[in-house]
Amino acid sequence: MLKEWVMNMKKIVISLIILFTLSGCWNYKELNDYSIVTGIAIDKKDDKYEVGVLISNAPKSSGDNSESSQSQIVVYQEQGDSLFEAFKNIGLISPKELYIGSFSILVVSEDVARDGLESAIDLFVRYTSARNNFYIAIAKDAKAVDTLKIVTPLTSFPSQNIADNLKSTTDLQGTIAKTSFNDLLSIILRDGIDPAINTISVVGNADEGEEKENLESSVPKSYIKIGNLALFKNDKLVDFTTHDESLGINIVNNKISEMYLKLDYNDGYVIVDTTSFKSSVKTSVKNNEPIVDINIEGEARVIEVKGDINLEDYKVIEELEKKSNNKIKSHVNEAFSKAVKNKTDVFGFGLKFYQNHPKYFKSVKDDWDNVFGNIKLNIKSSLILKTKVSSKNSLEEIHSEKKDY
């Protein structure tokens, strides 16, 4: 009997402990107590950081129609000698405590990036409520905060528009490769590799882009455009790439899902679109000389034709394949030349030598900037042109054939 009583008491005590544990958190707050930050911009003004935060504004529930005139977003800006001070100063004008645990995009201005990204991201490494999978972009020819103000009819918040655009264009455009905070940290903290981050710019008038009319217009007066890559040496911005150079970097780094190539042919042209694409990098050392072999493979299909081009002639297909592979190798060479010029190893060749030839890399690590420029680069491109879905010639030629009947 006593034993049964003791067992029952143990069950009661355990149940009470679980009950108290689940009853709540000592620092629990309602969601309505916070201003939810969805995007952050960092600029510089008069040697001070100028931080802008994009806050989602849930319309108030009321019996009238007052919410129809409320903006879904609000952008607060403040300055400070440090990022943390700027954030705290925003707290003086925000009616609620800022919550940065779910923001999706960090936009850094060109001048902040040239001074160094480490000072701009250190806060997010230490700030416990900040998540680590937000995207990073560099504002080019625009203030970073202006990119958070452009409203569009397709997304609820400008920050969502930028993040969604980065994700979708990474799959569709060979020049785009989204960079997350974790990606950036893993690059900055390792030797033998430097960051390359996409830029964004404001097309049109930024002031008009934040007006409600921009949502209602079929032709927006202003919008955000994803641009080419920004090159970094360690954590400092050193240069911007062209379209072809961006392609070359992403080709080597195996970050291409789909891209198109325009091939001039006779008096016209052919557009081919890659359907599968991959590259691999192999390093070796011969007579103390670093060698990098890049092997590129993939398939492509003809997507557009202009001019008198016989796609049913296998010799034409072979010539188009040759042109495609030469253009791919040209993009890679252009990208490598730009990287050497800026002494930035955005391909991570140094990291690969460290992983595969640690003794060699240790011997040249302190002089890697110069060694990097003397790498012997061997590029093999084997893109195969598929013609099953595009065996017809141009519409001009088909139309001409019909006239003969």
C-alpha positions as CSV (number, residue, x, y, z in Angstrom):
1,M,0.0,0.0,0.0
2,L,2.8,2.4,1.0
3,K,4.6,1.5,-2.2
4,E,1.6,2.3,-4.3
5,W,1.2,5.7,-2.5
6,V,4.8,6.6,-3.2
7,M,4.4,5.8,-6.9
8,N,1.3,8.0,-7.1
9,M,3.1,10.8,-5.4
10,K,6.0,10.6,-7.9
11,K,3.6,10.8,-10.8
12,I,1.9,13.9,-9.3
13,V,5.3,15.6,-8.7
14,I,6.5,14.8,-12.3
15,S,3.1,16.1,-13.7
16,L,3.5,19.3,-11.7
17,I,7.0,19.8,-13.0
18,I,5.9,19.3,-16.6
19,L,2.9,21.6,-16.1
20,F,5.1,24.5,-14.7
21,T,7.6,24.0,-17.5
22,L,5.0,24.3,-20.2
23,S,3.2,27.2,-18.5
24,G,5.3,29.8,-20.3
25,C,8.6,31.6,-20.7
26,W,9.9,34.2,-18.3
27,N,10.7,36.6,-21.1
28,Y,7.7,35.8,-23.3
29,K,6.2,38.6,-25.3
30,E,3.2,38.9,-27.6
31,L,4.0,39.2,-31.4
32,N,2.1,42.5,-31.3
33,D,4.8,43.9,-29.0
34,Y,7.4,43.8,-31.8
35,S,8.0,45.6,-35.0
36,I,8.9,42.8,-37.4
37,V,11.9,43.8,-39.5
38,T,11.9,42.2,-43.0
39,G,14.8,44.0,-44.6
40,I,17.9,46.0,-43.4
41,A,20.0,48.5,-45.4
42,I,23.4,49.9,-44.3
43,D,24.7,53.2,-45.7
44,K,27.3,55.7,-44.6
45,K,26.8,59.4,-44.0
46,D,29.4,61.8,-42.6
47,D,31.5,58.9,-41.3
48,K,28.5,57.5,-39.4
49,Y,26.5,54.4,-40.2
50,E,23.0,55.1,-41.5
51,V,20.8,52.1,-40.9
52,G,17.4,51.6,-42.5
53,V,14.9,49.0,-41.4
54,L,11.9,47.9,-43.4
55,I,9.0,47.0,-41.1
56,S,5.9,45.0,-42.0
57,N,2.9,46.9,-40.8
58,A,-0.1,44.8,-40.1
59,P,-3.3,46.9,-40.6
60,K,-5.2,47.6,-37.5
61,S,-8.6,45.8,-37.0
62,S,-11.4,48.3,-36.9
63,G,-15.0,48.6,-38.0
64,D,-14.2,51.4,-40.4
65,N,-12.2,51.4,-43.6
66,S,-9.2,53.2,-42.2
67,E,-6.9,50.3,-42.9
68,S,-7.3,50.8,-46.6
69,S,-5.2,54.0,-46.3
70,Q,-2.5,52.4,-44.2
71,S,0.8,51.5,-45.8
72,Q,1.8,47.8,-45.5
73,I,5.4,48.9,-44.9
74,V,7.3,51.6,-43.1
75,V,11.0,52.4,-43.3
76,Y,12.8,53.9,-40.3
77,Q,16.3,55.4,-40.6
78,E,18.8,56.5,-38.0
79,Q,22.5,57.2,-37.7
80,G,25.2,56.1,-35.2
81,D,28.9,55.7,-34.7
82,S,28.2,51.9,-34.7
83,L,25.5,49.7,-36.2
84,F,24.2,48.9,-32.7
85,E,23.9,52.6,-31.8
86,A,22.0,53.2,-35.1
87,F,19.6,50.3,-34.3
88,K,19.1,51.7,-30.8
89,N,18.4,55.1,-32.2
90,I,15.7,53.6,-34.4
91,G,14.2,52.3,-31.2
92,L,13.6,55.9,-30.2
93,I,11.3,56.5,-33.1
94,S,9.7,53.0,-33.5
95,P,6.7,52.5,-31.3
96,K,7.6,48.9,-30.7
97,E,10.8,46.9,-30.1
98,L,12.6,45.8,-33.3
99,Y,12.6,42.1,-34.0
100,I,15.2,41.1,-36.6
101,G,14.8,37.3,-36.3
102,S,13.0,36.9,-39.7
103,F,14.4,39.5,-42.1
104,S,15.2,38.2,-45.6
105,I,17.7,40.7,-47.1
106,L,20.6,42.8,-46.0
107,V,21.6,45.5,-48.6
108,V,25.0,47.1,-48.1
109,S,26.0,50.3,-49.9
110,E,29.1,50.5,-52.1
111,D,31.0,52.8,-49.7
112,V,30.3,50.6,-46.7
113,A,31.4,47.5,-48.8
114,R,34.6,49.3,-49.9
115,D,35.5,49.9,-46.2
116,G,34.9,46.3,-45.4
117,L,32.0,43.9,-44.8
118,E,33.3,42.6,-41.5
119,S,32.3,45.7,-39.7
120,A,28.9,45.6,-41.3
121,I,28.1,42.0,-40.5
122,D,29.8,41.5,-37.1
123,L,26.6,42.6,-35.3
124,F,24.6,39.9,-37.0
125,V,27.1,37.2,-35.9
126,R,26.7,38.2,-32.2
127,Y,23.1,39.3,-32.1
128,T,21.3,36.2,-30.7
129,S,17.9,36.9,-32.3
130,A,19.3,37.3,-35.9
131,R,19.0,34.3,-38.1
132,N,21.8,33.3,-40.5
133,N,20.1,32.5,-43.8
134,F,19.2,36.0,-45.0
135,Y,20.6,37.1,-48.4
136,I,23.2,39.8,-48.9
137,A,23.3,42.2,-51.9
138,I,25.4,45.3,-52.7
139,A,23.6,48.5,-53.8
140,K,25.2,50.0,-56.9
141,D,24.6,53.6,-58.0
142,A,22.0,53.9,-55.3
143,K,21.6,54.3,-51.6
144,A,21.1,50.9,-49.9
145,V,18.0,52.2,-48.1
146,D,16.3,53.3,-51.4
147,T,16.2,49.6,-52.5
148,L,13.9,48.8,-49.5
149,K,11.5,51.6,-50.4
150,I,10.4,50.5,-53.9
151,V,7.0,48.9,-53.8
152,T,5.9,46.5,-56.5
153,P,2.4,45.0,-57.3
154,L,3.7,41.4,-57.3
155,T,5.0,41.1,-53.7
156,S,3.8,42.5,-50.4
157,F,7.2,43.9,-49.2
158,P,10.2,45.3,-51.1
159,S,12.5,43.0,-49.1
160,Q,10.4,40.0,-50.3
161,N,10.7,41.3,-53.8
162,I,14.5,41.4,-53.7
163,A,14.8,38.0,-52.0
164,D,12.4,36.3,-54.4
165,N,14.1,38.0,-57.4
166,L,17.5,36.7,-56.2
167,K,16.1,33.1,-55.8
168,S,14.3,33.0,-59.1
169,T,17.0,34.6,-61.2
170,T,19.7,32.4,-59.7
171,D,17.9,29.5,-61.5
172,L,17.2,31.4,-64.7
173,Q,20.1,33.7,-65.3
174,G,23.7,32.6,-65.4
175,T,25.0,35.9,-64.1
176,I,23.1,35.7,-60.8
177,A,24.2,33.6,-57.7
178,K,22.4,34.4,-54.5
179,T,24.7,34.8,-51.5
180,S,23.4,34.0,-48.0
181,F,24.9,35.3,-44.7
182,N,26.2,31.7,-44.0
183,D,27.8,31.6,-47.5
184,L,29.6,34.9,-46.9
185,L,30.8,33.9,-43.5
186,S,32.2,30.5,-44.8
187,I,34.2,32.4,-47.5
188,I,35.5,35.3,-45.3
189,L,36.7,32.9,-42.6
190,R,38.7,30.7,-44.9
191,D,42.0,31.2,-46.7
192,G,42.3,31.0,-50.5
193,I,38.8,32.2,-51.5
194,D,37.2,35.7,-51.8
195,P,33.5,36.7,-52.1
196,A,31.6,37.6,-55.2
197,I,28.2,39.1,-54.4
198,N,25.4,40.3,-56.7
199,T,24.5,43.9,-57.0
200,I,21.1,45.6,-57.1
201,S,20.2,49.0,-58.4
202,V,17.1,51.2,-58.6
203,V,15.8,51.8,-62.1
204,G,13.8,55.0,-62.4
205,N,13.1,57.6,-59.7
206,A,13.5,56.2,-56.2
207,D,11.1,58.7,-54.7
208,E,8.3,57.8,-57.2
209,G,9.0,54.1,-56.6
210,E,7.9,54.4,-53.0
211,E,4.5,56.0,-53.8
212,K,1.3,54.0,-53.8
213,E,0.8,54.8,-57.4
214,N,3.7,52.6,-58.3
215,L,1.6,49.6,-57.1
216,E,-1.4,50.7,-59.3
217,S,0.5,51.4,-62.5
218,S,0.8,48.8,-65.2
219,V,4.2,50.2,-66.0
220,P,6.0,50.9,-62.7
221,K,7.8,54.2,-62.5
222,S,10.6,52.6,-60.6
223,Y,11.8,49.1,-59.8
224,I,14.7,47.0,-58.5
225,K,17.0,45.3,-60.9
226,I,19.5,42.5,-60.0
227,G,22.9,43.3,-61.5
228,N,26.3,41.6,-62.1
229,L,28.7,40.5,-59.5
230,A,30.7,42.7,-57.1
231,L,34.3,41.4,-56.5
232,F,35.8,41.4,-53.0
233,K,39.4,41.1,-51.8
234,N,39.0,39.5,-48.3
235,D,36.0,41.5,-47.1
236,K,36.5,44.7,-49.1
237,L,34.8,45.6,-52.4
238,V,37.4,46.1,-55.2
239,D,35.5,46.1,-58.5
240,F,32.4,45.2,-60.5
241,T,32.1,42.7,-63.3
242,T,30.5,42.8,-66.7
243,H,27.8,40.4,-67.8
244,D,30.3,38.0,-69.5
245,E,32.7,38.1,-66.5
246,S,29.9,37.3,-64.1
247,L,29.0,34.3,-66.3
248,G,32.6,33.1,-66.3
249,I,32.8,33.3,-62.5
250,N,29.6,31.3,-62.1
251,I,30.6,28.8,-64.7
252,V,33.8,27.9,-62.8
253,N,32.1,27.9,-59.5
254,N,29.4,25.5,-60.8
255,K,26.6,27.9,-60.0
256,I,24.9,27.8,-63.4
257,S,21.5,26.2,-63.6
258,E,20.5,27.8,-66.9
259,M,22.0,30.4,-69.2
260,Y,21.8,31.4,-72.9
261,L,24.5,32.1,-75.5
262,K,24.1,34.3,-78.6
263,L,26.1,32.9,-81.5
264,D,26.7,35.0,-84.5
265,Y,26.3,33.0,-87.7
266,N,26.6,34.3,-91.3
267,D,24.4,37.4,-91.4
268,G,22.2,36.2,-88.5
269,Y,22.4,34.6,-85.1
270,V,21.4,31.6,-83.1
271,I,20.4,31.6,-79.4
272,V,21.1,28.4,-77.5
273,D,19.8,27.8,-74.0
274,T,21.5,25.3,-71.6
275,T,19.3,22.6,-70.2
276,S,21.9,20.9,-68.0
277,F,25.3,22.4,-67.1
278,K,28.1,21.5,-64.7
279,S,31.7,22.2,-64.2
280,S,34.5,20.7,-62.1
281,V,37.9,22.0,-61.1
282,K,41.0,19.9,-60.6
283,T,44.3,21.3,-59.3
284,S,47.9,20.0,-59.7
285,V,51.5,21.1,-59.2
286,K,54.2,20.5,-61.7
287,N,57.7,21.8,-61.3
288,N,56.4,24.0,-58.5
289,E,53.9,25.5,-61.0
290,P,50.2,25.6,-60.0
291,I,47.9,24.1,-62.7
292,V,44.1,24.3,-62.7
293,D,42.1,22.1,-65.1
294,I,38.5,23.2,-65.6
295,N,36.1,20.7,-67.2
296,I,32.8,22.0,-68.4
297,E,30.0,19.7,-69.6
298,G,26.3,20.3,-70.5
299,E,23.6,20.2,-73.1
300,A,21.8,23.0,-74.9
301,R,19.0,23.5,-77.3
302,V,18.4,26.0,-80.1
303,I,15.8,28.5,-78.7
304,E,15.8,31.2,-81.4
305,V,17.1,31.6,-85.0
306,K,17.6,34.7,-87.1
307,G,18.7,34.3,-90.7
308,D,19.3,31.5,-93.3
309,I,20.6,28.7,-91.1
310,N,20.1,25.1,-91.9
311,L,19.7,23.3,-88.5
312,E,19.2,20.0,-90.3
313,D,22.8,20.0,-91.5
314,Y,25.0,18.2,-88.9
315,K,28.0,20.4,-90.0
316,V,26.1,23.5,-89.0
317,I,25.3,21.9,-85.6
318,E,29.0,21.0,-85.2
319,E,30.0,24.6,-86.0
320,L,27.4,26.0,-83.5
321,E,28.7,23.6,-80.9
322,K,32.2,24.8,-81.5
323,K,31.1,28.5,-81.3
324,S,29.2,27.7,-78.0
325,N,32.3,26.1,-76.4
326,N,34.6,28.8,-77.6
327,K,32.3,31.5,-76.1
328,I,32.1,29.6,-72.8
329,K,35.9,29.4,-72.6
330,S,36.1,33.1,-73.5
331,H,33.8,34.0,-70.6
332,V,36.0,32.0,-68.2
333,N,39.2,33.6,-69.5
334,E,37.6,37.1,-69.2
335,A,36.6,36.3,-65.6
336,F,40.0,35.0,-64.7
337,S,41.7,38.1,-66.2
338,K,39.4,40.4,-64.1
339,A,40.1,38.4,-61.0
340,V,43.9,38.5,-61.6
341,K,43.8,42.2,-62.2
342,N,42.1,42.7,-58.8
343,K,44.1,40.0,-57.1
344,T,40.9,38.4,-55.8
345,D,40.5,34.6,-55.8
346,V,36.7,34.5,-56.3
347,F,37.1,31.0,-57.7
348,G,38.5,29.5,-54.5
349,F,41.5,28.1,-56.4
350,G,43.7,28.8,-53.3
351,L,41.3,26.8,-51.1
352,K,41.5,23.9,-53.5
353,F,45.3,23.9,-53.5
354,Y,45.2,24.0,-49.7
355,Q,42.8,21.0,-49.6
356,N,44.6,19.0,-52.2
357,H,48.2,20.2,-51.9
358,P,48.6,21.6,-48.4
359,K,52.4,21.6,-48.3
360,Y,52.6,23.5,-51.6
361,F,49.9,26.1,-50.5
362,K,51.6,26.7,-47.2
363,S,54.8,27.5,-49.1
364,V,53.1,30.1,-51.3
365,K,50.3,31.3,-49.1
366,D,52.0,34.6,-48.2
367,D,52.6,35.4,-51.9
368,W,49.3,33.9,-53.2
369,D,48.2,37.2,-54.9
370,N,51.2,36.9,-57.3
371,V,51.1,33.1,-57.5
372,F,47.3,33.3,-58.4
373,G,48.1,35.4,-61.4
374,N,50.6,32.8,-62.7
375,I,48.3,29.8,-62.5
376,K,48.3,27.8,-65.7
377,L,44.6,27.5,-66.6
378,N,43.4,24.7,-68.9
379,I,39.8,24.9,-69.9
380,K,37.9,22.1,-71.6
381,S,34.3,22.8,-72.6
382,S,32.1,20.0,-74.1
383,L,28.7,21.5,-74.5
384,I,26.5,19.3,-76.7
385,L,23.8,20.9,-78.9
386,K,20.5,18.9,-78.9
387,T,18.3,19.5,-82.0
388,K,15.3,17.2,-81.4
389,V,13.1,20.0,-80.2
390,S,14.5,22.6,-82.6
391,S,15.2,20.9,-85.9
392,K,13.2,23.5,-87.9
393,N,15.1,26.3,-89.5
394,S,14.2,30.0,-89.0
395,L,10.7,31.2,-89.7
396,E,12.1,33.3,-92.4
397,E,13.3,30.2,-94.3
398,I,10.1,28.3,-93.6
399,H,8.0,31.2,-94.9
400,S,10.3,31.4,-98.0
401,E,9.8,27.7,-98.7
402,K,6.0,28.1,-98.6
403,K,6.2,30.7,-101.3
404,D,7.6,28.1,-103.6
405,Y,4.4,26.1,-103.7
